[in-house]
Amino acid sequence: MVFEKLKKIICEQLEVEEDQVTMESNIMDDFDADSLDLVDIVMSVEDEFEVEVPEDAVEKMKTVGDVVKFIEENI
């Protein structure tokens, strides 16, 4: 469920197809995201899942799976 919601956020923010988004997808490399894109995704995650994402956690989020794991551990 977390993955599906996150996938929707990523697809909307980065204009990628849903079938391109996997747990192993590297957000920056696979989707050509930059740091501003990442900030937008984090803000959407915070709103959608009602969690606060500290800056040091953002730096560790490389893959979609990293983000899912963070959300699941903090909701």
All heavy atoms as a GROMACS GRO file, in nm:
protein
  601
    1MET      N    1   0.082  -0.119   0.000
    1MET     CA    2   0.000   0.000   0.000
    1MET      C    3   0.087   0.126   0.000
    1MET      O    4   0.061   0.219  -0.075
    1MET     CB    5  -0.094  -0.002   0.121
    1MET     CG    6  -0.174   0.125   0.129
    1MET     SD    7  -0.347   0.097   0.154
    1MET     CE    8  -0.377   0.208   0.288
    2VAL      N    9   0.189   0.129   0.084
    2VAL     CA   10   0.281   0.243   0.085
    2VAL      C   11   0.348   0.257  -0.052
    2VAL      O   12   0.356   0.367  -0.107
    2VAL     CB   13   0.388   0.228   0.197
    2VAL    CG1   14   0.497   0.333   0.184
    2VAL    CG2   15   0.322   0.237   0.334
    3PHE      N   16   0.391   0.143  -0.107
    3PHE     CA   17   0.458   0.147  -0.237
    3PHE      C   18   0.366   0.203  -0.344
    3PHE      O   19   0.408   0.284  -0.426
    3PHE     CB   20   0.506   0.006  -0.275
    3PHE     CG   21   0.562  -0.001  -0.415
    3PHE    CD1   22   0.679   0.064  -0.448
    3PHE    CD2   23   0.496  -0.073  -0.513
    3PHE    CE1   24   0.730   0.059  -0.578
    3PHE    CE2   25   0.546  -0.079  -0.642
    3PHE     CZ   26   0.663  -0.013  -0.674
    4GLU      N   27   0.239   0.162  -0.344
    4GLU     CA   28   0.145   0.208  -0.447
    4GLU      C   29   0.123   0.358  -0.438
    4GLU      O   30   0.120   0.428  -0.540
    4GLU     CB   31   0.011   0.133  -0.435
    4GLU     CG   32   0.021  -0.013  -0.472
    4GLU     CD   33   0.070  -0.037  -0.614
    4GLU    OE1   34   0.030   0.036  -0.706
    4GLU    OE2   35   0.153  -0.129  -0.633
    5LYS      N   36   0.107   0.410  -0.316
    5LYS     CA   37   0.089   0.555  -0.298
    5LYS      C   38   0.215   0.630  -0.341
    5LYS      O   39   0.208   0.734  -0.406
    5LYS     CB   40   0.055   0.588  -0.153
    5LYS     CG   41  -0.085   0.550  -0.112
    5LYS     CD   42  -0.111   0.594   0.031
    5LYS     CE   43  -0.251   0.563   0.076
    5LYS     NZ   44  -0.275   0.610   0.213
    6LEU      N   45   0.330   0.578  -0.301
    6LEU     CA   46   0.457   0.642  -0.337
    6LEU      C   47   0.477   0.639  -0.488
    6LEU      O   48   0.522   0.737  -0.548
    6LEU     CB   49   0.574   0.575  -0.266
    6LEU     CG   50   0.712   0.632  -0.296
    6LEU    CD1   51   0.720   0.779  -0.257
    6LEU    CD2   52   0.819   0.551  -0.225
    7LYS      N   53   0.443   0.527  -0.551
    7LYS     CA   54   0.456   0.516  -0.696
    7LYS      C   55   0.373   0.625  -0.765
    7LYS      O   56   0.420   0.688  -0.859
    7LYS     CB   57   0.408   0.378  -0.742
    7LYS     CG   58   0.432   0.355  -0.890
    7LYS     CD   59   0.361   0.233  -0.948
    7LYS     CE   60   0.388   0.104  -0.882
    7LYS     NZ   61   0.337  -0.012  -0.961
    8LYS      N   62   0.253   0.647  -0.716
    8LYS     CA   63   0.166   0.750  -0.774
    8LYS      C   64   0.230   0.888  -0.761
    8LYS      O   65   0.229   0.968  -0.854
    8LYS     CB   66   0.030   0.746  -0.707
    8LYS     CG   67  -0.073   0.836  -0.771
    8LYS     CD   68  -0.210   0.816  -0.711
    8LYS     CE   69  -0.274   0.699  -0.780
    8LYS     NZ   70  -0.417   0.683  -0.752
    9ILE      N   71   0.286   0.917  -0.644
    9ILE     CA   72   0.354   1.046  -0.621
    9ILE      C   73   0.470   1.062  -0.719
    9ILE      O   74   0.484   1.166  -0.783
    9ILE     CB   75   0.404   1.056  -0.475
    9ILE    CG1   76   0.286   1.070  -0.378
    9ILE    CG2   77   0.502   1.172  -0.459
    9ILE    CD1   78   0.323   1.057  -0.231
   10ILE      N   79   0.552   0.959  -0.732
   10ILE     CA   80   0.668   0.966  -0.821
   10ILE      C   81   0.625   0.986  -0.965
   10ILE      O   82   0.682   1.068  -1.038
   10ILE     CB   83   0.756   0.840  -0.804
   10ILE    CG1   84   0.824   0.843  -0.667
   10ILE    CG2   85   0.860   0.831  -0.916
   10ILE    CD1   86   0.895   0.716  -0.629
   11CYS      N   87   0.524   0.914  -1.006
   11CYS     CA   88   0.476   0.926  -1.145
   11CYS      C   89   0.424   1.067  -1.173
   11CYS      O   90   0.451   1.123  -1.280
   11CYS     CB   91   0.367   0.823  -1.173
   11CYS     SG   92   0.429   0.654  -1.179
   12GLU      N   93   0.352   1.124  -1.078
   12GLU     CA   94   0.300   1.260  -1.096
   12GLU      C   95   0.412   1.362  -1.096
   12GLU      O   96   0.415   1.452  -1.181
   12GLU     CB   97   0.199   1.293  -0.986
   12GLU     CG   98   0.068   1.220  -1.001
   12GLU     CD   99  -0.026   1.241  -0.883
   12GLU    OE1  100   0.002   1.326  -0.796
   12GLU    OE2  101  -0.128   1.170  -0.877
   13GLN      N  102   0.504   1.351  -1.002
   13GLN     CA  103   0.611   1.450  -0.987
   13GLN      C  104   0.713   1.445  -1.100
   13GLN      O  105   0.760   1.547  -1.147
   13GLN     CB  106   0.685   1.430  -0.854
   13GLN     CG  107   0.600   1.446  -0.731
   13GLN     CD  108   0.582   1.589  -0.687
   13GLN    OE1  109   0.654   1.678  -0.729
   13GLN    NE2  110   0.485   1.611  -0.602
   14LEU      N  111   0.747   1.323  -1.143
   14LEU     CA  112   0.857   1.307  -1.238
   14LEU      C  113   0.811   1.268  -1.378
   14LEU      O  114   0.894   1.251  -1.467
   14LEU     CB  115   0.956   1.201  -1.185
   14LEU     CG  116   1.017   1.232  -1.048
   14LEU    CD1  117   1.108   1.119  -1.005
   14LEU    CD2  118   1.092   1.364  -1.050
   15GLU      N  119   0.679   1.257  -1.394
   15GLU     CA  120   0.621   1.224  -1.524
   15GLU      C  121   0.683   1.096  -1.584
   15GLU      O  122   0.731   1.094  -1.696
   15GLU     CB  123   0.635   1.342  -1.621
   15GLU     CG  124   0.563   1.465  -1.572
   15GLU     CD  125   0.580   1.586  -1.662
   15GLU    OE1  126   0.645   1.576  -1.768
   15GLU    OE2  127   0.530   1.692  -1.625
   16VAL      N  128   0.680   0.991  -1.504
   16VAL     CA  129   0.725   0.860  -1.550
   16VAL      C  130   0.607   0.765  -1.547
   16VAL      O  131   0.508   0.788  -1.477
   16VAL     CB  132   0.842   0.803  -1.465
   16VAL    CG1  133   0.965   0.890  -1.477
   16VAL    CG2  134   0.803   0.786  -1.320
   17GLU      N  135   0.617   0.657  -1.624
   17GLU     CA  136   0.510   0.558  -1.629
   17GLU      C  137   0.517   0.469  -1.505
   17GLU      O  138   0.625   0.440  -1.454
   17GLU     CB  139   0.526   0.471  -1.755
   17GLU     CG  140   0.515   0.547  -1.885
   17GLU     CD  141   0.378   0.610  -1.903
   17GLU    OE1  142   0.277   0.545  -1.871
   17GLU    OE2  143   0.373   0.726  -1.950
   18GLU      N  144   0.400   0.424  -1.460
   18GLU     CA  145   0.395   0.341  -1.338
   18GLU      C  146   0.478   0.214  -1.350
   18GLU      O  147   0.539   0.171  -1.253
   18GLU     CB  148   0.250   0.305  -1.304
   18GLU     CG  149   0.177   0.418  -1.238
   18GLU     CD  150   0.049   0.373  -1.168
   18GLU    OE1  151   0.037   0.255  -1.132
   18GLU    OE2  152  -0.038   0.459  -1.151
   19ASP      N  153   0.484   0.155  -1.470
   19ASP     CA  154   0.559   0.030  -1.483
   19ASP      C  155   0.710   0.051  -1.478
   19ASP      O  156   0.786  -0.044  -1.468
   19ASP     CB  157   0.520  -0.046  -1.610
   19ASP     CG  158   0.545   0.033  -1.738
   19ASP    OD1  159   0.579   0.152  -1.730
   19ASP    OD2  160   0.531  -0.027  -1.846
   20GLN      N  161   0.756   0.176  -1.480
   20GLN     CA  162   0.899   0.206  -1.466
   20GLN      C  163   0.942   0.210  -1.320
   20GLN      O  164   1.059   0.200  -1.290
   20GLN     CB  165   0.931   0.342  -1.529
   20GLN     CG  166   0.919   0.347  -1.679
   20GLN     CD  167   0.952   0.487  -1.730
   20GLN    OE1  168   0.868   0.574  -1.730
   20GLN    NE2  169   1.075   0.505  -1.772
   21VAL      N  170   0.846   0.226  -1.230
   21VAL     CA  171   0.876   0.244  -1.088
   21VAL      C  172   0.876   0.109  -1.017
   21VAL      O  173   0.773   0.043  -1.009
   21VAL     CB  174   0.775   0.340  -1.021
   21VAL    CG1  175   0.810   0.361  -0.874
   21VAL    CG2  176   0.770   0.473  -1.094
   22THR      N  177   0.993   0.070  -0.967
   22THR     CA  178   1.006  -0.053  -0.888
   22THR      C  179   1.073  -0.019  -0.756
   22THR      O  180   1.125   0.092  -0.738
   22THR     CB  181   1.092  -0.158  -0.960
   22THR    OG1  182   1.228  -0.110  -0.967
   22THR    CG2  183   1.040  -0.187  -1.100
   23MET      N  184   1.076  -0.113  -0.665
   23MET     CA  185   1.142  -0.091  -0.536
   23MET      C  186   1.291  -0.065  -0.555
   23MET      O  187   1.352   0.004  -0.476
   23MET     CB  188   1.122  -0.212  -0.445
   23MET     CG  189   0.980  -0.230  -0.397
   23MET     SD  190   0.930  -0.108  -0.273
   23MET     CE  191   1.008  -0.176  -0.128
   24GLU      N  192   1.349  -0.120  -0.662
   24GLU     CA  193   1.492  -0.106  -0.687
   24GLU      C  194   1.527   0.022  -0.765
   24GLU      O  195   1.645   0.054  -0.780
   24GLU     CB  196   1.545  -0.227  -0.763
   24GLU     CG  197   1.539  -0.357  -0.685
   24GLU     CD  198   1.399  -0.419  -0.682
   24GLU    OE1  199   1.324  -0.400  -0.780
   24GLU    OE2  200   1.364  -0.484  -0.582
   25SER      N  201   1.427   0.093  -0.815
   25SER     CA  202   1.453   0.213  -0.897
   25SER      C  203   1.529   0.317  -0.817
   25SER      O  204   1.492   0.351  -0.705
   25SER     CB  205   1.321   0.275  -0.944
   25SER     OG  206   1.247   0.187  -1.024
   26ASN      N  207   1.637   0.368  -0.877
   26ASN     CA  208   1.713   0.477  -0.818
   26ASN      C  209   1.647   0.607  -0.864
   26ASN      O  210   1.641   0.636  -0.984
   26ASN     CB  211   1.859   0.471  -0.862
   26ASN     CG  212   1.943   0.576  -0.795
   26ASN    OD1  213   1.920   0.696  -0.808
   26ASN    ND2  214   2.043   0.532  -0.720
   27ILE      N  215   1.599   0.684  -0.769
   27ILE     CA  216   1.518   0.803  -0.801
   27ILE      C  217   1.597   0.903  -0.886
   27ILE      O  218   1.546   0.953  -0.986
   27ILE     CB  219   1.466   0.868  -0.672
   27ILE    CG1  220   1.372   0.770  -0.600
   27ILE    CG2  221   1.392   0.999  -0.704
   27ILE    CD1  222   1.336   0.810  -0.458
   28MET      N  223   1.720   0.930  -0.849
   28MET     CA  224   1.799   1.029  -0.922
   28MET      C  225   1.847   0.974  -1.057
   28MET      O  226   1.834   1.041  -1.158
   28MET     CB  227   1.919   1.074  -0.839
   28MET     CG  228   1.885   1.129  -0.703
   28MET     SD  229   1.815   1.293  -0.705
   28MET     CE  230   1.957   1.392  -0.673
   29ASP      N  231   1.900   0.854  -1.057
   29ASP     CA  232   1.961   0.798  -1.178
   29ASP      C  233   1.858   0.748  -1.280
   29ASP      O  234   1.865   0.779  -1.398
   29ASP     CB  235   2.056   0.684  -1.143
   29ASP     CG  236   2.175   0.731  -1.061
   29ASP    OD1  237   2.205   0.852  -1.062
   29ASP    OD2  238   2.238   0.646  -0.996
   30ASP      N  239   1.761   0.670  -1.233
   30ASP     CA  240   1.666   0.607  -1.324
   30ASP      C  241   1.561   0.703  -1.379
   30ASP      O  242   1.508   0.683  -1.487
   30ASP     CB  243   1.597   0.488  -1.257
   30ASP     CG  244   1.694   0.376  -1.224
   30ASP    OD1  245   1.802   0.370  -1.286
   30ASP    OD2  246   1.663   0.294  -1.135
   31PHE      N  247   1.530   0.807  -1.302
   31PHE     CA  248   1.424   0.900  -1.344
   31PHE      C  249   1.477   1.039  -1.375
   31PHE      O  250   1.399   1.132  -1.392
   31PHE     CB  251   1.316   0.909  -1.236
   31PHE     CG  252   1.260   0.776  -1.194
   31PHE    CD1  253   1.242   0.744  -1.061
   31PHE    CD2  254   1.225   0.680  -1.289
   31PHE    CE1  255   1.191   0.621  -1.022
   31PHE    CE2  256   1.174   0.556  -1.251
   31PHE     CZ  257   1.157   0.527  -1.118
   32ASP      N  258   1.608   1.055  -1.382
   32ASP     CA  259   1.670   1.184  -1.410
   32ASP      C  260   1.620   1.294  -1.318
   32ASP      O  261   1.598   1.408  -1.361
   32ASP     CB  262   1.650   1.225  -1.557
   32ASP     CG  263   1.726   1.134  -1.652
   32ASP    OD1  264   1.837   1.092  -1.614
   32ASP    OD2  265   1.674   1.106  -1.761
   33ALA      N  266   1.598   1.262  -1.192
   33ALA     CA  267   1.552   1.360  -1.095
   33ALA      C  268   1.670   1.442  -1.045
   33ALA      O  269   1.782   1.392  -1.036
   33ALA     CB  270   1.484   1.290  -0.978
   34ASP      N  271   1.644   1.567  -1.012
   34ASP     CA  272   1.747   1.650  -0.950
   34ASP      C  273   1.708   1.675  -0.805
   34ASP      O  274   1.607   1.623  -0.756
   34ASP     CB  275   1.768   1.780  -1.028
   34ASP     CG  276   1.643   1.867  -1.036
   34ASP    OD1  277   1.552   1.852  -0.951
   34ASP    OD2  278   1.636   1.952  -1.127
   35SER      N  279   1.788   1.754  -0.735
   35SER     CA  280   1.763   1.775  -0.592
   35SER      C  281   1.630   1.845  -0.568
   35SER      O  282   1.563   1.819  -0.467
   35SER     CB  283   1.878   1.852  -0.528
   35SER     OG  284   1.897   1.975  -0.595
   36LEU      N  285   1.587   1.932  -0.658
   36LEU     CA  286   1.458   1.998  -0.641
   36LEU      C  287   1.343   1.898  -0.656
   36LEU      O  288   1.244   1.906  -0.584
   36LEU     CB  289   1.440   2.112  -0.742
   36LEU     CG  290   1.522   2.238  -0.715
   36LEU    CD1  291   1.502   2.339  -0.827
   36LEU    CD2  292   1.484   2.299  -0.582
   37ASP      N  293   1.357   1.806  -0.750
   37ASP     CA  294   1.256   1.701  -0.766
   37ASP      C  295   1.246   1.619  -0.638
   37ASP      O  296   1.136   1.585  -0.593
   37ASP     CB  297   1.292   1.607  -0.882
   37ASP     CG  298   1.283   1.674  -1.018
   37ASP    OD1  299   1.194   1.759  -1.038
   37ASP    OD2  300   1.366   1.640  -1.105
   38LEU      N  301   1.361   1.589  -0.580
   38LEU     CA  302   1.363   1.509  -0.457
   38LEU      C  303   1.293   1.583  -0.344
   38LEU      O  304   1.216   1.525  -0.268
   38LEU     CB  305   1.507   1.474  -0.420
   38LEU     CG  306   1.526   1.360  -0.322
   38LEU    CD1  307   1.457   1.233  -0.368
   38LEU    CD2  308   1.673   1.334  -0.297
   39VAL      N  309   1.316   1.714  -0.335
   39VAL     CA  310   1.250   1.795  -0.232
   39VAL      C  311   1.098   1.791  -0.252
   39VAL      O  312   1.022   1.777  -0.156
   39VAL     CB  313   1.302   1.941  -0.235
   39VAL    CG1  314   1.215   2.033  -0.150
   39VAL    CG2  315   1.446   1.947  -0.186
   40ASP      N  316   1.054   1.803  -0.377
   40ASP     CA  317   0.911   1.797  -0.406
   40ASP      C  318   0.851   1.662  -0.365
   40ASP      O  319   0.742   1.656  -0.309
   40ASP     CB  320   0.884   1.822  -0.554
   40ASP     CG  321   0.904   1.967  -0.595
   40ASP    OD1  322   0.905   2.054  -0.506
   40ASP    OD2  323   0.918   1.992  -0.716
   41ILE      N  324   0.923   1.555  -0.394
   41ILE     CA  325   0.876   1.422  -0.358
   41ILE      C  326   0.867   1.409  -0.206
   41ILE      O  327   0.768   1.359  -0.152
   41ILE     CB  328   0.966   1.312  -0.418
   41ILE    CG1  329   0.950   1.310  -0.570
   41ILE    CG2  330   0.936   1.175  -0.356
   41ILE    CD1  331   1.051   1.225  -0.643
   42VAL      N  332   0.970   1.456  -0.136
   42VAL     CA  333   0.971   1.448   0.010
   42VAL      C  334   0.853   1.526   0.069
   42VAL      O  335   0.784   1.479   0.160
   42VAL     CB  336   1.105   1.499   0.068
   42VAL    CG1  337   1.096   1.521   0.219
   42VAL    CG2  338   1.217   1.401   0.035
   43MET      N  339   0.827   1.646   0.015
   43MET     CA  340   0.714   1.725   0.064
   43MET      C  341   0.581   1.652   0.041
   43MET      O  342   0.494   1.651   0.128
   43MET     CB  343   0.713   1.863  -0.002
   43MET     CG  344   0.826   1.952   0.048
   43MET     SD  345   0.846   2.108  -0.042
   43MET     CE  346   0.683   2.171  -0.051
   44SER      N  347   0.568   1.589  -0.073
   44SER     CA  348   0.446   1.513  -0.103
   44SER      C  349   0.433   1.392  -0.010
   44SER      O  350   0.323   1.360   0.037
   44SER     CB  351   0.446   1.467  -0.249
   44SER     OG  352   0.441   1.577  -0.336
   45VAL      N  353   0.546   1.326   0.017
   45VAL     CA  354   0.546   1.211   0.109
   45VAL      C  355   0.504   1.258   0.248
   45VAL      O  356   0.422   1.192   0.315
   45VAL     CB  357   0.685   1.144   0.112
   45VAL    CG1  358   0.702   1.053   0.234
   45VAL    CG2  359   0.710   1.067  -0.017
   46GLU      N  360   0.558   1.370   0.293
   46GLU     CA  361   0.523   1.422   0.425
   46GLU      C  362   0.373   1.450   0.435
   46GLU      O  363   0.310   1.419   0.536
   46GLU     CB  364   0.604   1.547   0.456
   46GLU     CG  365   0.750   1.519   0.483
   46GLU     CD  366   0.835   1.642   0.510
   46GLU    OE1  367   0.802   1.751   0.456
   46GLU    OE2  368   0.934   1.630   0.583
   47ASP      N  369   0.316   1.509   0.329
   47ASP     CA  370   0.173   1.538   0.328
   47ASP      C  371   0.089   1.411   0.323
   47ASP      O  372  -0.007   1.395   0.398
   47ASP     CB  373   0.136   1.628   0.209
   47ASP     CG  374   0.189   1.769   0.223
   47ASP    OD1  375   0.227   1.809   0.335
   47ASP    OD2  376   0.194   1.840   0.120
   48GLU      N  377   0.126   1.321   0.232
   48GLU     CA  378   0.046   1.200   0.210
   48GLU      C  379   0.048   1.106   0.330
   48GLU      O  380  -0.054   1.048   0.368
   48GLU     CB  381   0.098   1.126   0.086
   48GLU     CG  382   0.027   0.997   0.056
   48GLU     CD  383  -0.116   1.013   0.008
   48GLU    OE1  384  -0.147   1.115  -0.060
   48GLU    OE2  385  -0.199   0.926   0.038
   49PHE      N  386   0.165   1.089   0.392
   49PHE     CA  387   0.180   0.991   0.498
   49PHE      C  388   0.188   1.052   0.638
   49PHE      O  389   0.204   0.981   0.736
   49PHE     CB  390   0.304   0.904   0.472
   49PHE     CG  391   0.294   0.823   0.346
   49PHE    CD1  392   0.356   0.866   0.230
   49PHE    CD2  393   0.222   0.705   0.343
   49PHE    CE1  394   0.347   0.792   0.112
   49PHE    CE2  395   0.212   0.630   0.226
   49PHE     CZ  396   0.274   0.674   0.111
   50GLU      N  397   0.178   1.185   0.645
   50GLU     CA  398   0.183   1.257   0.772
   50GLU      C  399   0.304   1.218   0.856
   50GLU      O  400   0.294   1.182   0.973
   50GLU     CB  401   0.052   1.236   0.850
   50GLU     CG  402  -0.068   1.289   0.776
   50GLU     CD  403  -0.200   1.268   0.849
   50GLU    OE1  404  -0.199   1.208   0.959
   50GLU    OE2  405  -0.302   1.312   0.797
   51VAL      N  406   0.421   1.222   0.790
   51VAL     CA  407   0.548   1.198   0.858
   51VAL      C  408   0.639   1.317   0.831
   51VAL      O  409   0.622   1.388   0.733
   51VAL     CB  410   0.619   1.069   0.809
   51VAL    CG1  411   0.540   0.947   0.844
   51VAL    CG2  412   0.651   1.074   0.662
   52GLU      N  413   0.735   1.337   0.920
   52GLU     CA  414   0.835   1.440   0.896
   52GLU      C  415   0.964   1.369   0.855
   52GLU      O  416   1.006   1.274   0.920
   52GLU     CB  417   0.858   1.524   1.021
   52GLU     CG  418   0.949   1.642   0.993
   52GLU     CD  419   0.955   1.740   1.109
   52GLU    OE1  420   0.853   1.757   1.178
   52GLU    OE2  421   1.061   1.798   1.130
   53VAL      N  422   1.022   1.414   0.744
   53VAL     CA  423   1.142   1.350   0.692
   53VAL      C  424   1.261   1.441   0.720
   53VAL      O  425   1.274   1.546   0.658
   53VAL     CB  426   1.130   1.324   0.540
   53VAL    CG1  427   1.252   1.250   0.490
   53VAL    CG2  428   1.003   1.246   0.507
   54PRO      N  429   1.346   1.403   0.815
   54PRO     CA  430   1.463   1.486   0.845
   54PRO      C  431   1.563   1.485   0.729
   54PRO      O  432   1.568   1.390   0.650
   54PRO     CB  433   1.524   1.421   0.970
   54PRO     CG  434   1.460   1.290   0.985
   54PRO     CD  435   1.337   1.285   0.900
   55GLU      N  436   1.641   1.592   0.720
   55GLU     CA  437   1.733   1.608   0.608
   55GLU      C  438   1.833   1.493   0.598
   55GLU      O  439   1.865   1.448   0.488
   55GLU     CB  440   1.807   1.742   0.620
   55GLU     CG  441   1.872   1.783   0.491
   55GLU     CD  442   1.917   1.928   0.492
   55GLU    OE1  443   1.843   2.013   0.542
   55GLU    OE2  444   2.027   1.952   0.441
   56ASP      N  445   1.881   1.444   0.713
   56ASP     CA  446   1.978   1.334   0.707
   56ASP      C  447   1.914   1.206   0.652
   56ASP      O  448   1.981   1.125   0.588
   56ASP     CB  449   2.044   1.308   0.844
   56ASP     CG  450   1.945   1.261   0.949
   56ASP    OD1  451   1.832   1.312   0.953
   56ASP    OD2  452   1.983   1.174   1.029
   57ALA      N  453   1.784   1.189   0.671
   57ALA     CA  454   1.715   1.073   0.614
   57ALA      C  455   1.701   1.088   0.463
   57ALA      O  456   1.715   0.990   0.390
   57ALA     CB  457   1.578   1.057   0.678
   58VAL      N  458   1.676   1.210   0.417
   58VAL     CA  459   1.663   1.235   0.273
   58VAL      C  460   1.792   1.196   0.201
   58VAL      O  461   1.789   1.136   0.093
   58VAL     CB  462   1.628   1.383   0.245
   58VAL    CG1  463   1.630   1.412   0.096
   58VAL    CG2  464   1.494   1.420   0.306
   59GLU      N  465   1.905   1.229   0.261
   59GLU     CA  466   2.035   1.199   0.199
   59GLU      C  467   2.056   1.049   0.180
   59GLU      O  468   2.129   1.007   0.090
   59GLU     CB  469   2.148   1.257   0.286
   59GLU     CG  470   2.148   1.409   0.288
   59GLU     CD  471   2.242   1.466   0.393
   59GLU    OE1  472   2.318   1.390   0.456
   59GLU    OE2  473   2.239   1.589   0.411
   60LYS      N  474   1.990   0.966   0.263
   60LYS     CA  475   2.006   0.821   0.254
   60LYS      C  476   1.906   0.758   0.157
   60LYS      O  477   1.916   0.640   0.127
   60LYS     CB  478   1.988   0.759   0.392
   60LYS     CG  479   2.094   0.802   0.491
   60LYS     CD  480   2.066   0.747   0.629
   60LYS     CE  481   2.163   0.805   0.730
   60LYS     NZ  482   2.120   0.783   0.867
   61MET      N  483   1.809   0.835   0.111
   61MET     CA  484   1.706   0.782   0.022
   61MET      C  485   1.752   0.785  -0.122
   61MET      O  486   1.748   0.888  -0.188
   61MET     CB  487   1.576   0.862   0.038
   61MET     CG  488   1.512   0.848   0.172
   61MET     SD  489   1.363   0.947   0.182
   61MET     CE  490   1.318   0.921   0.352
   62LYS      N  491   1.797   0.672  -0.169
   62LYS     CA  492   1.846   0.660  -0.306
   62LYS      C  493   1.744   0.589  -0.395
   62LYS      O  494   1.721   0.629  -0.507
   62LYS     CB  495   1.978   0.583  -0.310
   62LYS     CG  496   2.087   0.642  -0.221
   62LYS     CD  497   2.142   0.770  -0.276
   62LYS     CE  498   2.258   0.817  -0.188
   62LYS     NZ  499   2.261   0.959  -0.171
   63THR      N  500   1.686   0.482  -0.341
   63THR     CA  501   1.592   0.404  -0.421
   63THR      C  502   1.449   0.423  -0.370
   63THR      O  503   1.429   0.471  -0.258
   63THR     CB  504   1.626   0.254  -0.416
   63THR    OG1  505   1.603   0.207  -0.282
   63THR    CG2  506   1.769   0.227  -0.458
   64VAL      N  507   1.354   0.381  -0.451
   64VAL     CA  508   1.215   0.383  -0.409
   64VAL      C  509   1.198   0.298  -0.283
   64VAL      O  510   1.128   0.337  -0.189
   64VAL     CB  511   1.124   0.333  -0.524
   64VAL    CG1  512   0.980   0.318  -0.477
   64VAL    CG2  513   1.133   0.427  -0.645
   65GLY      N  514   1.266   0.185  -0.279
   65GLY     CA  515   1.260   0.098  -0.161
   65GLY      C  516   1.309   0.166  -0.035
   65GLY      O  517   1.254   0.144   0.073
   66ASP      N  518   1.412   0.251  -0.047
   66ASP     CA  519   1.461   0.326   0.070
   66ASP      C  520   1.351   0.416   0.126
   66ASP      O  521   1.334   0.427   0.248
   66ASP     CB  522   1.580   0.415   0.032
   66ASP     CG  523   1.704   0.337  -0.007
   66ASP    OD1  524   1.716   0.218   0.030
   66ASP    OD2  525   1.791   0.396  -0.075
   67VAL      N  526   1.277   0.479   0.037
   67VAL     CA  527   1.170   0.570   0.080
   67VAL      C  528   1.056   0.491   0.143
   67VAL      O  529   1.005   0.528   0.249
   67VAL     CB  530   1.119   0.655  -0.039
   67VAL    CG1  531   1.009   0.752   0.008
   67VAL    CG2  532   1.232   0.732  -0.106
   68VAL      N  533   1.019   0.380   0.081
   68VAL     CA  534   0.913   0.294   0.137
   68VAL      C  535   0.952   0.247   0.277
   68VAL      O  536   0.872   0.253   0.370
   68VAL     CB  537   0.886   0.173   0.044
   68VAL    CG1  538   0.796   0.071   0.114
   68VAL    CG2  539   0.823   0.218  -0.087
   69LYS      N  540   1.076   0.202   0.293
   69LYS     CA  541   1.123   0.154   0.423
   69LYS      C  542   1.115   0.265   0.528
   69LYS      O  543   1.068   0.243   0.639
   69LYS     CB  544   1.266   0.103   0.411
   69LYS     CG  545   1.321   0.046   0.539
   69LYS     CD  546   1.462  -0.007   0.522
   69LYS     CE  547   1.516  -0.056   0.655
   69LYS     NZ  548   1.659  -0.074   0.656
   70PHE      N  549   1.158   0.387   0.491
   70PHE     CA  550   1.152   0.499   0.585
   70PHE      C  551   1.007   0.525   0.628
   70PHE      O  552   0.978   0.541   0.745
   70PHE     CB  553   1.211   0.627   0.524
   70PHE     CG  554   1.192   0.747   0.613
   70PHE    CD1  555   1.282   0.774   0.714
   70PHE    CD2  556   1.084   0.831   0.597
   70PHE    CE1  557   1.264   0.880   0.800
   70PHE    CE2  558   1.063   0.939   0.683
   70PHE     CZ  559   1.154   0.964   0.783
   71ILE      N  560   0.918   0.529   0.530
   71ILE     CA  561   0.776   0.557   0.560
   71ILE      C  562   0.720   0.450   0.652
   71ILE      O  563   0.657   0.481   0.754
   71ILE     CB  564   0.693   0.566   0.431
   71ILE    CG1  565   0.737   0.687   0.348
   71ILE    CG2  566   0.544   0.574   0.462
   71ILE    CD1  567   0.685   0.688   0.206
   72GLU      N  568   0.742   0.323   0.619
   72GLU     CA  569   0.687   0.212   0.699
   72GLU      C  570   0.741   0.214   0.842
   72GLU      O  571   0.669   0.178   0.935
   72GLU     CB  572   0.716   0.079   0.632
   72GLU     CG  573   0.634   0.058   0.506
   72GLU     CD  574   0.668  -0.070   0.431
   72GLU    OE1  575   0.777  -0.128   0.456
   72GLU    OE2  576   0.584  -0.110   0.348
   73GLU      N  577   0.865   0.259   0.860
   73GLU     CA  578   0.924   0.262   0.994
   73GLU      C  579   0.878   0.384   1.074
   73GLU      O  580   0.898   0.389   1.196
   73GLU     CB  581   1.076   0.263   0.984
   73GLU     CG  582   1.133   0.131   0.937
   73GLU     CD  583   1.285   0.134   0.915
   73GLU    OE1  584   1.345   0.244   0.919
   73GLU    OE2  585   1.342   0.026   0.892
   74ASN      N  586   0.817   0.482   1.007
   74ASN     CA  587   0.785   0.608   1.076
   74ASN      C  588   0.638   0.646   1.077
   74ASN      O  589   0.603   0.754   1.122
   74ASN     CB  590   0.867   0.721   1.014
   74ASN     CG  591   1.014   0.708   1.047
   74ASN    OD1  592   1.058   0.747   1.155
   74ASN    ND2  593   1.091   0.650   0.957
   75ILE      N  594   0.552   0.556   1.030
   75ILE     CA  595   0.408   0.588   1.037
   75ILE      C  596   0.341   0.503   1.143
   75ILE      O  597   0.396   0.411   1.194
   75ILE     CB  598   0.332   0.572   0.903
   75ILE    CG1  599   0.347   0.430   0.847
   75ILE    CG2  600   0.380   0.676   0.804
   75ILE    CD1  601   0.262   0.404   0.724
   0.00000   0.00000   0.00000
